[in-house]
Amino acid sequence: MTFHTPDPKVMLLTDAQEAGYGVMMTQTRLVIRSPYNMAETYSVEVAGVPMEVFSVSTYDKIGSLLVDSAAACPTGGVVFTDKVITWHVPRRITPLISSAVKILETHMGIYGQRLDKTKMAARHYKLSVTESHIIIEIPVGSPDGYYKSHAPDYSYHITYTVEPMLELLWRAENTQADTRYKVLFPITTPLMPRTPHVIDNTVPEQRVFEILLGTFLHDVELMNITFTTRVLTVAECNARGFDVQEHHFANTSKTFSIRVPFSDELVLKRNPDPLTTVYFLPLVFGLLVLPEQTPFPHPAELEASREDVVLPTITGSCDQESFYFSVKYGSQQDNFQTMMLHAGSWRELDTELAKLYSLTGNSTHFSIIVPFTAPAAAFELVHLKSIRARVDLLLLEMPNMWLLDDLSLACYFPLATTECYSNGTVTALAVKVESVSNLNPEYLTLRDQSCKPAFSNDRFAFFSFKLNSCGTTRTFFDNVMVYENEIALPYNTGKQSRKGPFTPEYRLTISCYYLLNYTKTMAFRASPRSTDPVADPGVGHLVVQIRLSQDSSYALFYQTEDYPVEKYLRQPLYFEVELMQSTDPQIELVLENCWATLHKDRTSLPSWDLIIDSCENLDDLYLTVFHPVVADTRIHVPAHIKRFSIKMFTFTKDDAVLKEQIFVHCDAVLCDTTKPDGICSGQCAKSLRYANSHRPTGSKRGLRAADASQYKKKISSGPVLLSDSNLFWKK
């Protein structure tokens, strides 16, 4: 056999067969087969169409010429548009024709089967002949082909494949020999991007997110869905009640749908105003192309709003001694602050006031009891035998400062301001009312300015005197004898001037009525005090908390019910440490040491230092990053807050993960800013950073004592789990 490449190359039959060529011969036929791109084939361009040529001469054993064979197959000539595939075949295939020919028949087919003109017209196929080419046009998507899904670079694409056939019969004019030429040419379109469409069918009144994702070919499967805090398989979604469904259509395409209730914890919520809730559901669909197992994602974000907020309400009542308030939670539970007008200024109902006013509560409401003599009660009006007091409460949504509800409750309470005794002694109680808020009861006197209060504080002045003293006057009416005196500010003292613009007007008349011919005998028994009352020193509490933010904005934080939190390896963890319930600008919070452990016990091993002597651990490949804190509606004293972030990691031993969780612990020092020294020089001050940079490598954490200007708190975070990798994210 002589192969023409086009240069001749001689091979024995056995050598040709070993090289991959197929040779078969019968009494009437010689069949020779050659794969494409063999060493003995060559490429030429015919009428602008690339073709691969196979030419061979076959001889018998004695060397006489038996037959010359040649084949020329197109390898190109295809033009694509979005709607049509156009295939060009040379009209005169010069590698096969040595003289003029006449084309007798031209046929088109699919997958080796001829199509008549009726079938071609029904499928919009076109066969045309020009001076240089025979052209076949096939619409993209014709029923004789098929679509296939692909996911290059994790984005969804499709291709369309069809195998047209061209059959020609020509006659050589010089030999009158007929040649039948048939080509089966598989054609696959270039990758066509098909971005999936997300259709939001949510009806807010139904309180369910409903989303439709599509359209996909039959070879795409939905494997999982990634939510903000976890990844759920389709089975897990359905078990959770999300109702994931697959919808099939007559053209073999499909879509996927999912329904997620607003009430599920994976749905994020925010309130743009007191009555409206905006529900937000970000998710990522994890899809797979079969059978190649090629993954690709598609994100979607759903948002819906409803005026569905039930505001909390305050109700109140009174008895002879106290106010009784009940606060019923709304749909936001206890996500608000209760403010009380306490001693003339608004104050949050904190732990101290809750204990003072006997706070009790459950999952639906809480209640407090306020005695009418408590600092929270403002005195409006004083009568002879009663006093009218008022308590003001507000419910505020923080940090927006929205007023959710308020109640100003005023009641009358029995209170004898004057007591007249038969032995000629009078006691009188002067009460500071709201209308004279700048009154100091200590300066009140009787008519005789030398008669001052026997006892006074910031709200009361108590007088005790004889009826024949302190400028008391006496008047007789029939059978009644009346004694009168007056409690007021002195006309002129060194401390207050009656004519000054800030001098309050206060005057209380004291009257005692006695029957001239009536005697009342009273007996009493008094026990002496064993000891005089003493004041116990007050004890306050400073609370420090550590929280894990959902992102770098530090706007949303994980709650107790969110733990353990799942994070990917090297995903940033944003921590915030805050001094609570303090507005003292002379206190600064400094993070002295922070470290991570496998277990909740802060002293457990192994551990890894994150912050050492208020600076980042320089031995760490991924340094701890401190973030600045600025004042805003939530943060009034930036020095009370420290923020830092680390990269999620795990502890390993012998290249094996010990446990896929970490706990973060910190020693926080509360410093007096008027005495900056040592650790109180500031978070990672220059001197501390220099000392930290010269710390011997491998040094460990140690306990450090706080001096008189410091107060140390120990805090720990909840567990953070390393999230398992899944097929969706693998590359």
Buried (B, 14 or more C-beta within 10 A) or exposed (E): BBBBBEEEEEBEBEEBEEBEBEBEEEEEEEEBEBEEEBEBBBEEEBBEBEBBBBBBBBBEEEEEEEEEBBBBBBEBBBEBEEEEBBBBBBBBBEBBBEEEBEBEEBBBBBEEEEBEEEBBEEBEBBBEEEEEBBBBBBBBEBEBBBBBBBBEEBBBBBBBEBBBBBBBBBBBEEEEEEBEBEBBBEBBBEEBEBEBEBEBEBEBEEBBBBBBBBBBBBBBBBBBBBBBBBBBBBEBBBEBEBBBBBEEEEEEBBBBBBBBBBEBEBBBEEBEEBBEBBBBBBBBBBBBBEEEEBBBBBEBEBBBBBEBBEBBBBBBEBEEEBBBBBBBBBEBEBEBBBBBBBEEEEBBBBEEBBEBBEBEBEEEBBBBBBBBBBBBBBBBBBEEEBBBBBBBBBBBBEEEEBEBBEBEBBBBBEBEBBEBEEEBEBBBBBBBBEEBEEBBBEBBBBBEBEBBBEEBEEBBBBBBBEBEBBBBEEEEEEEEBEBBBBBBBBEEEEEBBEEEEEBBEBEBEBBBEBEEEEEEEEEEEEEEEEEEEEEEEEEEEBEBBBBBBBEEEBEEBBEEEBEBBBBEEEEBBBBBBBBEBBEBEEBBBBBBBBBBBBBEEBEEEEBBBBBBBBBBBBEBEBBBBBBEBEEEEEBEBBBBBBBBBBBBBBBEEEEEEEEBBBBBBBBBBBBBBEEBEBBBBBBBBEEBBEEBEEBEEEEEBEEBEBEEBBBBBEBEBBBBBBBEEBEBBEE
